[in-house]
C-alpha cells in the first residue's frame, strides 16, 4: 500500500508540474499588461515628462520580469530561478499579489476559503443524508411504483442546471414564501455576536444550501441506487438469503458494504469537485467564497489571483484522484491485495 | 440505357434506408442474402430499436426532442433574429395577445384611438373611454395602472382622450381635465416626486375647468401632454427633458403668435403647424436635414426649410422617431428614420396621414391605404382587401396597430397582436429569442460533442487496441487533460477570447472547440476499456485463427461492439455540453448579448426584481432548456438500457 501511494504521489507531482506550466502559459496569453496598468495610475505625476513615463514603464516591466522569456518567467514564478537576482516564487511563499485588494493573493483567499469549505461540507452531508437512504430504498424496491416515480424525479433533478434550480428556489422561498433573503452573507449593518451571528448567517446560507442539495440529489440518488442494485445481485446476497438471514441484515450488512465501494469514490470526488462547482452558486447568491473571488478576479483583470486559484483547483483535483485511489484500497481489500 | 443505370442505384439507396431503420446499421453488411422474407431473427440493433420504442417515456422524449429541433432550426428561417432591434416602448411586456382587441363599442365608430406604448386608449361616440393592451407596473397604487380607468372618468361624458407612454389624459363635456397612470414626472397632477425638473400641469386645469367647445386638440407623447385651443393658445406640461426638450420654446412661440393649428409629439420632441402652413420646430435641429436624390440619382442633404420653400404644409404627423409633412401640392416629406413614402397611383389625392409609433399610414381620396416606415411588428402589412380602391375611408394608426373604418363601421385591424412569450427589458420578443437562442445553444452543444467524440474515440481506440507504451502515453495525456479543472479553465480561456479583438462568430466557434477539447477524456477512457475487454473475447480469437486481417478485426468485429457505448455517451455528453454553454453564457463568459442563447437570456434574470415581476423573462428559456436536457437524458438512459444485453436478462 505504501509503495502504491508513493508511486501515485510521484506521478501526481509530474502532472502538477505539467499542468502548472500549462496554466502559466495560458496566464501569459492574457492580453493584459500589468506594468502598463500600474504606470497608468502614475500618469498624472508624469504629465509633463513623457520620457520619464516611458522610462518608468520600462523599469516596471523589468521589475516584474515581463521581458524575460516564458521558461524563465515560469521558473521564476515557481521559485527555482531568480528574477532580477531574487528568488521569489511559490516555493518561497510568494503566491502573487492581488491588485484589486492591494494585498498578497493568499491573504485575499483566507476568508472565502473558510466560507466555501463550510458550505460544501454542509451541503455534502445534507445531500448524503437524503440520497443514501433514498438510493437504498429504490434499489431494494426496484421496479415498484415508488421507485419509478423517484427515478423520473432524479432524471429531472440532474437535468435541470443549477442556475435554473436557483431561480426557482429564489422565486419560491424568497419571493412567494418570503422566508429567506435573496442574497448576501449577513444582515446589512448588523453586528451580531455568538449564537445570534450564527443564526443570522444560517438564514442567509439557507437558500444556497437548499439549492446545492437539491441539485445534487438527482445524480447521487441514481449513483447510490445503481451501486446498491449491483451489490444486491451478487451471489453472496443470494447465499445470505438462502441461509435464512433477516432481510435487514442482508441489506444493511452484506449488500451495503459492497455498495459502499463506488459510493466512497463518489463522495470524495464530489466533495472535491464542488470547490470549482460552487463558482456558480456563490455568484448567484453573492456569497463571499472562492468562486465569487474567482469570477471577480477574472472580470477585474486581477490575473495573479486567477492563476493562484487555477493552481489550487488543479491540486485539489489531483489530490481528489489520489484520495479516491487510496480510499478504494481501504474499502475494498481485493484491491489492496492485488497491488 | 438511362433506366438501367438508375435502377440499381435506387435499390442501393432503398437498401441503405432499410438498414438504417430496420437494423443492421452498425452490423456487417450482408449483401444479397439480406431480405425481409428470410430474416427470421432480428439483428441486435433492430431489437434495440424495437425495445427502445416499446418504452412510452423514451418515445415521448424522442418526439419532444425532435419537435424542439425543428422549432429551433427551422423556426429562425421564418423569423430570424435582428441583433440591433430594440423597442423601448415594449420593454417587459407580459405574454398577452390582446393588444389589438378593439372593444365592441368602438366597432361602430370611434372618436379617437391613441397609443404610445403597449396599451391603447379609445374613446367611443357615447363618451366612454376604453383601454386595452397591456401595461406593466410594480406600483401598488391604483391610479398608476392605466388599465384601471378611474370611476369618475367612467361616469363622465368624455369629449377628448389621449394616451401617452405611461399616462392618459381625458377632458369631459364640462371641461374638467382628468389624468391617470404614472405621475412621477409631472404627467398630470402636482404629486410627482420628480416634478421640480419638469413643466407642471397648469393650476387652472388642475383645479378649474376649460371651455371644452374651444378645445381643438388633445395630444399626449412620451410623458408629455399638450392641449391646443381653437383661439391658438396652448397648454403643455410633462417631463419635457425626455419627452420634448423643445417644449418651452414651442410654448413661447405659441404665446407670441397664437396661430397654431396642430401639434405633434415624437418620443423626444414637440412639433407644430401654424395656420399659415409653417412647420414649427421650436429650435430643435433634429429634423432640419432631408436626404433627397438629385438629378443624377446621388443622395444629397438639403435643409428642410429650403426644400419646402414657399409651399404650405397642410398636415403634420409624428411617429416616435420621424415626422411627416404633407405639402399643399400633395408631396409627402418624411423626416427622420422612416423609409420613403410609397408612390401613389396616378390621380390619387391624399386625404389624411396618420402615425403610429414607428410607421405612417396614408389614405387617399378613393379610399386606398398605403403604409410605410418601420414595419417589423407587422404594422405596415396592410391586408390585401384594403389596398383596393374604396375599401376604407378612415384608418386610425395608433402605436403598433391600425384600425380601419368605412362609413363609421369598423372594417379591419392589422399590426401587432401581442407577444406569446412576452418581451425582455429591451422590448425584444422572447419567443423569437428563445427560438434563435435555442439554435445557438444546440449548435454549440452539438459541435462541442462532435469534437469531443472524434478525439475520444480515436484516442480510446488506439490506446486500447495497440496497448503497450502507446497506451501508457495516451492514458497519461488523458489523465492530464482530465485533471484540468473544467469550469475555471473554460472561464479563463473565454475571458482571454473576450479580451482579444476576434469577431463574435470566430469567438463562438473557438468556444465550441474549447468545450470539445476539454471534455473528451471520459469517452476516451470508456472506449479504451471497452476495446480492451472486446479484444480478449473468444470471437476475436476465432477471427484471428481464421486469418482475418487486423484491420478487419478492429473495424468489423471490435468497433460495432463499442459503438453502443459511444452512442450512449454521445447522447449524454450532448446534454452536458449544452449545459456547459448555458453556464458559461449565464456567467457572462460565453456568447455575448445581444446574440441570444438560453444561458445568457437567463443571465438578465439574476435579480429578485426580475424573478418576481417579470416571470416570463426567465420561465420560458428555463423551460425550454430544462425540457431539452431532460429529453436527451431520458433518451440516453433508455439507450443504455436497451443496448446493454444484460439489462434485458435482469428484468
Interface residues (C-beta under 8 A of the other chain):
Chain A: X15 X18 X19 X22 X26 X29 X30 X31 X32 X143 X152 X155 X156 X158 X159 X160 X161 X163 X164 X167 X168 X170 X171 X174 X175 X182 X183 X233 X276 X277 X279 X280 X283 X284 X294 X295 X298 X299 X306 X309 X310 X313 X314 X316 X317 X318 X321
Chain B: X57 X479 X480 X483 X484 X485 X486 X487 X488 X489 X491 X492 X493 X495 X496 X499 X500 X575 X579 X582 X583 X586 X587 X588 X589 X602 X605 X606 X607 X608 X611 X612 X615 X618 X622 X625 X626 X629 X630 X632 X633 X634 X637 X650 X651
